[in-house]
């Protein structure tokens, strides 16, 4: 499995310090444009405006984990939100907000990484 991580220095170091199981390759890049299109998942951990990359993200057919405070309902369906707080990768279990249509693909990636997680369902538009 290939995971592409788009991150700044601090988040990249956190990801590198997280135990990655054998058989999972991680590629670190500075922008989504540098990322391989053959990845099984992407972790977009930059703090910039996620809406600016929404078209590129929606063209990917695999889960894209983002560190963002954006409303998930306004993002492409392959997006899963994770905590935007420093140190989130070191938590025993991470929280992942994803719609029902994306949970199976997201779970497959996190299971392959052997990361514990809690699924937070996307809130309905009237919540």
Beta strands, then each sheet from edge to edge (+ up, - down):
strand 1: 2-6
strand 2: 25-29
strand 3: 41-44
strand 4: 63-67
strand 5: 79-82
strand 6: 93-98
strand 7: 116-121
sheet 1: 2+ 1+ 3+ 4+ 5+ 6- 7-
end
